Amino acid sequence: MSGYNAVIFATLRGLMLTPRHLHFSQHARAVIPAGLKVLAHSSLLVLVWTTGLSAAADAPLADAAKSQDWDTVGTLMRQAKDVDARQPVGATALHWAAYWNHADTLDLLIDAHADVDAQNDYGATPLWSACANRHDAIVERLLAAGADPNRRLHSGETLLMRCAHTGDASAVRALVAHGADIDATEPEKGQTALMRAVTTRHPDVVGVLLEAGAAIDIRTATIQQLRGTGERSTTSPQGSTYFDAGGFTGLLFAARHGDVDSARWLLDAGADVNDTGADENSALVLAAMSGHETLARYLLERGADPDAGGAGYTALHAAVLRSQPDLLRDLLAAGANPNVPLTRSTPVPRWTFQHIFTLREKGATPLMLAAKYLEPDLLRALAETGADALLPMEDGTTALMATVGLGANRSTTRRNRLIAPELVSAEWADGDLVEATVEAAIDAGAAVAIDAVGRRGDTALHAAARFRFTAAAELLMAHGANPEIENEAGTTAREMLVRLETGQ
């Protein structure tokens, strides 16, 4: 183990955590300013100086417990050593007995009047250590000995939050029975123990908390985040502006994480199935955008509004974006409007591998998106329920133009994801899927606008020829596309096809 890793491991042990208990969010980063390492763990901030820890304190009992040398622990206790002596990071022997789930030593220390609420340098008590490591029997022993169920880490995390996060339903039940504040919030984002249980997908803990009376309508803090939209203006020359984020309830966390069982508990307890966050996305849209088709269908079954679209797009748009055919059919069966246009792009900090809607897609109906994303089956399903294949995007792009890639950003996937270039190129080169989608669009009625002119005077046929989709070009001409129309450069599609055929 390297010197740096040894320091990290020692510090985590001091906090009563092993590396396997760390859960970094996608935004967590290691920051290294002048020898300082900063590691983010949920609401906890651990500062580790790479120059080393302070000299060890005289805490032989804690040292022996840390090393699981229980015989030595017994010997030292018979010698009346200080049971509350602390190690450099503040851990006592009781912390380590709880950490290692050693009930016999824990009982000996409690009988010797060890401080059951001793806090290490991060505010962790032996009870927190037991919660973090899912030792429910130790939790119950400490509570019976008078441990305070409402002690917090210095970061503000409560014991109930930690037990909920690790999914220890028995420990959660014990804490609640001993008076833990069930609706306490942490100071950074305002999350509760209920939210922690949902985000870590522990529906059994969600059930325990709700049966104990946990509030379902508490929201996390609303914060403003700078995000790009692509829409430049005098007040936003870079196409960026501040958007509200947060304002999540337990149900919205369930939607984002796809936890059907937790959602069921919350809805049965009275949660609003049409709840929205600060960004105006409903639980249904959030579940669909997050790729959780099963949960989205369940929310629809529980009465979610199929046309909710406060953030600028509906669940139907999201179902096409995430290729969710079963959800799309359920939405249409529930009466979702297949012709609703996309009115806003997805606010993002930068180009991303995530699934997003871009400014170029403004005005797109779900059918238009199915054409662009090469989803012929979804396109047909939409057309069968009344989707209009002639409704263009705001910039005039038609379904046939979108299918052959006219005006698209070819540095990303058709779904606007920034992934490996070779994967992007392979997707754009799939001529068979382009042909199948052109056929589906024509069957849906798009041929009426087959010669519509788009950017730089190009028709769909021009784009099919430019991008070497010869089979799609032949299909377009078979349905009446005019190969003699000149674009702004004075070039016809026929000329482009001839050059393609002759290898020029």
Summary of the structure (lengths in Angstrom):
residues: 504
radius of gyration: 29.7
end to end distance: 61.0
largest distance: 101.0
contacts: 1725
relative contact order: 0.05
helix: 44%
strand: 7%
